[in-house]
């Protein structure tokens, strides 16, 4: 078992807490950088989606996992990022400017959504964000002069300094770079006073308010930051599928995004990556399993049924998600034979003062 003896305040600012972090994350980065040489075209395509959904997962994790604000409308921010990117590239705006505007416009919309949501929490906030998703979907579908409505619109390939990223390898490196940058941005926000305010609001709004945390300010900031990251993911998503339409940003997409957080592990940035990989790999495993089933025994809605069962099982038996399960396995081997089964037992997330409500 590893014990870290800290002798300097600078140790708290290091991204890598010990040599093991440097080794394993360095090895992971080497494998990812070498992916075009060892991965097939199909695997590369799946890695694109994992990177894109990881960015969106980071944004939703900051809002739900670290601020405690439930959102079922993040597909709307994804749509804003995608359509902003497509429209700005269509008029010849450089990619760096267009993706920045996608993040900016999605973040501004996050502020607009965050303001009326300040007086809502729990199921009421979820319903409000769900309604927001439906409104954005209807606007996109009916504003034909701008978005071409249900006909959809094609997305021009990325061009940086005269070089088109129209093949898998350069686009993969772009997605990987933006994923790493977004992850580092989230880590630095969480280490700042702003991130500590987010966590304080998640744990107890009453206690956070008593400590001087401005709930309205930080809830709005959390919505804006989460929406901006989702806008970046939406811009990359638009380039990946090369054609966007309102049907791709329906409520079911928002449910898929919140599933990333639940399956990966609420409150862990690692969970955004693990959850993204899981929802990308699971449909492929289901397709393989259909080939093994006798003809007539594979129902049409098998994928939806399996997704629902997996989600229910995780909520009941592993509420900490995939990353929580990994923490338990790692801790078991570190403390063996002194590991206690109740070590990760869930605690009450509210304070006694809140029970009076």
C-alpha positions in Angstrom: 0.0 0.0 0.0 1.3 3.4 -1.0 1.6 6.3 1.6 2.4 9.8 0.3 4.2 11.9 2.9 3.8 15.5 1.9 6.5 18.0 2.9 5.6 21.0 0.6 2.5 22.8 -0.4 3.6 22.5 -4.1 2.9 18.8 -3.8 -0.8 19.5 -3.7 -0.6 21.4 -7.0 1.0 18.5 -8.9 -1.2 16.7 -11.4 0.7 13.4 -10.8 0.7 12.6 -7.1 3.3 9.9 -7.3 5.5 8.0 -9.8 2.8 5.4 -10.4 0.5 8.1 -11.9 3.3 9.3 -14.2 4.1 5.7 -15.4 0.5 4.5 -16.1 -0.8 7.7 -17.6 2.3 8.1 -19.7 1.9 4.5 -20.9 -1.8 5.2 -21.7 -0.8 8.3 -23.7 1.8 6.4 -25.6 -0.8 3.7 -26.6 -3.3 6.4 -27.6 -0.7 8.3 -29.7 0.3 5.0 -31.4 -3.4 4.1 -32.1 -3.2 4.8 -35.9 -0.5 2.1 -36.2 -2.1 -0.7 -34.1 -5.9 0.0 -34.5 -8.0 -0.8 -37.5 -10.2 1.8 -39.3 -13.2 0.6 -37.3 -11.5 0.9 -34.0 -10.2 4.3 -34.9 -13.8 5.4 -35.6 -14.9 4.2 -32.2 -12.0 6.0 -30.6 -13.2 9.2 -32.3 -16.6 8.8 -30.6 -15.0 7.9 -27.2 -13.0 11.1 -27.3 -16.0 13.2 -28.3 -18.4 11.7 -25.7 -15.6 12.0 -23.1 -15.6 15.8 -23.6 -19.3 15.9 -23.2 -19.1 13.6 -20.2 -16.6 16.0 -18.6 -19.0 18.8 -18.9 -22.0 16.8 -17.6 -19.8 15.5 -14.8 -18.9 19.0 -13.7 -22.6 19.9 -13.5 -24.1 16.7 -12.1 -21.2 14.9 -10.4 -19.5 17.9 -8.8 -22.2 20.5 -8.4 -25.2 18.2 -7.9 -27.4 19.8 -10.6 -29.3 17.2 -12.7 -29.7 17.9 -16.4 -31.7 16.0 -19.0 -31.2 18.6 -21.7 -27.6 18.5 -22.6 -28.4 17.3 -26.1 -29.6 20.8 -26.7 -26.1 22.2 -25.9 -24.7 19.5 -28.1 -26.9 20.7 -30.9 -26.0 24.3 -30.4 -22.3 23.4 -30.7 -22.9 21.3 -33.8 -25.0 23.8 -35.7 -22.8 26.7 -34.7 -19.8 24.8 -36.1 -21.6 23.9 -39.3 -23.0 27.3 -40.0 -19.7 29.2 -39.3 -17.6 26.9 -41.5 -20.2 27.2 -44.3 -19.4 31.0 -44.5 -15.6 30.4 -44.4 -14.8 31.1 -40.7 -11.6 29.4 -39.6 -11.9 26.3 -37.5 -10.2 27.7 -34.4 -12.7 30.6 -34.4 -15.7 28.4 -35.2 -15.1 25.9 -32.4 -14.4 28.7 -30.0 -17.8 30.3 -30.9 -19.5 26.9 -30.5 -18.2 26.8 -26.9 -19.1 30.4 -26.4 -22.6 30.2 -27.7 -23.3 27.0 -25.8 -21.9 28.5 -22.7 -24.1 31.6 -23.1 -27.1 29.4 -23.5 -26.0 27.5 -20.4 -26.2 30.8 -18.5 -29.7 31.5 -19.8 -30.8 28.0 -18.7 -28.9 28.2 -15.4 -30.6 31.5 -14.2 -34.2 30.2 -14.0 -33.0 26.9 -12.7 -31.5 28.5 -9.6 -34.8 28.0 -7.7 -35.2 24.4 -8.9 -33.5 21.3 -7.7 -33.9 17.5 -8.0 -36.7 16.2 -10.2 -38.0 19.7 -10.9 -34.7 20.8 -12.4 -34.5 17.6 -14.5 -38.0 18.3 -15.9 -37.1 21.9 -16.6 -33.9 20.9 -18.6 -35.9 18.2 -20.4 -38.4 20.9 -21.5 -35.5 23.1 -22.6 -34.2 20.2 -24.8 -37.6 19.9 -26.5 -37.8 23.6 -27.1 -34.3 23.7 -28.8 -35.2 20.7 -30.8 -38.4 22.4 -32.1 -36.5 25.6 -32.9 -33.9 23.7 -34.9 -36.6 21.7 -36.8 -38.7 24.8 -37.7 -36.1 27.5 -38.4 -35.7 26.2 -41.9 -34.0 29.3 -43.3 -31.1 28.9 -40.9 -30.8 25.2 -40.0 -32.6 23.7 -43.1 -35.0 22.0 -40.7 -35.6 18.3 -41.0 -33.7 18.2 -44.3 -30.5 18.5 -42.3 -27.2 20.1 -43.4 -23.8 18.8 -44.3 -20.7 19.9 -42.4 -17.5 21.0 -44.2 -14.3 19.2 -43.2 -11.9 20.9 -40.9 -9.1 23.0 -42.5 -6.2 24.3 -40.4 -3.5 26.5 -42.1 -4.6 25.2 -45.5 -4.4 21.5 -44.4 -7.7 19.6 -44.5 -8.3 17.0 -41.7 -10.5 14.8 -43.9 -8.9 11.5 -42.9 -9.2 9.4 -39.6 -5.7 9.9 -38.3 -5.4 13.7 -38.1 -9.0 14.1 -36.9 -8.2 11.5 -34.2 -5.2 13.5 -33.0 -7.4 16.6 -32.9 -10.1 14.9 -30.8 -7.4 13.4 -28.5 -5.8 16.8 -28.0 -9.1 18.6 -27.2 -10.0 15.7 -24.8 -6.8 16.1 -22.9 -7.1 19.9 -22.8 -10.7 19.7 -21.6 -9.7 17.2 -18.9 -6.9 19.4 -17.7 -9.3 22.4 -17.6 -11.7 20.4 -15.4 -8.9 19.3 -13.1 -7.7 22.9 -12.7 -11.2 24.2 -12.1 -11.8 21.6 -9.4 -8.5 22.5 -7.7 -9.5 26.2 -7.6 -11.9 28.0 -5.2 -14.5 27.7 -7.8 -14.3 24.0 -7.9 -14.4 23.8 -4.1 -17.5 25.9 -4.2 -19.1 23.5 -6.7 -18.4 20.5 -4.4 -19.7 22.4 -1.4 -23.0 23.1 -3.2 -23.3 19.5 -4.2 -22.8 18.3 -0.6 -25.1 20.8 1.1 -26.5 24.0 -0.3 -27.4 25.2 3.2 -23.9 24.6 4.5 -22.3 26.2 1.4 -24.5 29.3 1.8 -23.6 29.6 5.5 -19.9 29.5 4.5 -20.4 32.5 2.1 -20.7 30.6 -1.2 -22.9 32.6 -3.6 -25.2 29.8 -4.8 -26.6 31.8 -7.8 -23.2 32.7 -9.1 -21.6 29.3 -8.8 -24.6 27.4 -10.1 -24.7 29.6 -13.1 -21.0 29.2 -13.7 -21.3 25.5 -13.5 -24.1 25.4 -16.1 -22.0 27.7 -18.4 -18.8 25.7 -18.0 -20.7 22.4 -18.6 -22.5 23.8 -21.6 -19.3 25.2 -23.1 -17.6 21.8 -22.9 -20.6 20.2 -24.4 -20.5 22.7 -27.3 -17.0 21.7 -28.1 -18.1 18.1 -28.1 -21.0 19.0 -30.4 -18.6 20.7 -32.9 -16.5 17.6 -33.1 -19.6 15.4 -33.3 -20.8 17.4 -36.3 -17.5 16.9 -38.1 -17.4 13.2 -37.3 -20.9 12.4 -38.7 -20.5 15.1 -41.4 -24.3 15.6 -41.5 -26.6 16.9 -38.8 -30.3 17.0 -38.4 -32.7 17.6 -35.5 -33.4 13.9 -35.0 -29.9 13.4 -33.8 -30.4 15.7 -30.8 -33.6 14.4 -29.3 -34.3 13.7 -25.6 -33.0 10.2 -26.0 -29.6 11.7 -26.8 -29.7 13.5 -23.4 -30.6 10.3 -21.7 -27.6 8.6 -23.3 -25.4 11.5 -22.0 -26.6 11.2 -18.5 -26.0 7.4 -18.7 -22.3 8.1 -19.3 -22.1 9.8 -15.9 -24.1 7.1 -14.1 -22.3 4.2 -15.6 -18.8 5.7 -15.4 -19.2 7.0 -11.8 -20.7 10.2 -10.5 -18.1 12.5 -9.1 -15.1 11.1 -10.9 -13.5 12.6 -14.1 -12.3 9.1 -14.9 -15.9 8.0 -15.0 -16.6 10.3 -18.0 -14.0 8.4 -20.0 -15.0 4.9 -18.8 -18.7 5.7 -19.3 -18.1 7.0 -22.8 -16.1 3.9 -23.7 -18.8 1.6 -22.2 -21.8 3.1 -24.2 -19.7 2.9 -27.4 -18.6 -0.7 -26.9 -21.8 -2.1 -25.5 -23.8 -1.8 -28.7 -21.1 -3.6 -30.6 -21.1 -6.4 -28.1 -24.9 -6.6 -28.4 -24.6 -6.9 -32.2 -22.1 -9.7 -31.8 -24.4 -11.5 -29.3 -27.3 -11.2 -31.8 -25.3 -13.3 -34.2 -25.0 -16.1 -31.7 -28.7 -16.2 -30.9 -30.9 -18.5 -32.9 -33.0 -16.9 -35.6 -36.1 -15.3 -34.2 -34.8 -15.1 -30.6 -33.2 -11.6 -31.1 -35.9 -9.0 -30.6 -35.7 -5.7 -32.4 -35.4 -3.7 -29.2 -32.7 -5.8 -27.6 -30.3 -2.9 -27.4 -32.7 -0.7 -25.4 -33.6 -3.6 -23.1 -29.9 -4.4 -22.4 -29.1 -0.7 -21.8 -32.0 -0.4 -19.4 -31.0 -3.6 -17.5 -27.4 -2.5 -17.2 -28.4 0.9 -15.9 -30.7 -0.6 -13.3 -28.1 -3.1 -12.2 -25.5 -0.4 -11.8 -27.8 1.9 -9.8 -28.7 -1.0 -7.4 -25.4 -2.9 -7.1 -22.7 -0.4 -8.1 -23.8 3.2 -7.6 -20.2 4.4 -7.8 -20.0 3.2 -11.4 -17.2 1.6 -13.3 -14.5 3.8 -11.7 -16.0 3.1 -8.2 -15.7 -0.7 -8.9 -12.0 -0.2 -10.0 -11.4 1.7 -6.7 -12.8 -1.2 -4.7 -10.7 -3.7 -6.5 -7.5 -1.7 -6.1 -8.2 -1.0 -2.5 -8.9 -4.7 -1.9 -5.5 -5.7 -3.1 -3.8 -2.8 -1.3 -5.3 -3.7 2.1 -5.6 -7.5 1.8 -6.3 -9.2 4.1 -7.6 -6.2 6.1 -10.1 -5.0 3.6 -13.6 -4.3 5.1 -16.7 -4.8 2.9 -18.4 -1.7 4.3 -15.5 0.6 3.5 -17.3 2.2 0.5 -20.8 2.1 2.0 -22.8 5.1 0.8 -23.3 7.9 3.4 -26.2 10.4 3.7 -25.5 13.3 1.2 -27.6 15.8 3.2 -27.0 17.6 6.5 -29.3 17.3 9.5 -30.5 20.9 9.0 -31.9 20.0 5.6 -34.2 17.4 7.0 -36.4 20.1 8.4 -37.5 21.1 4.9 
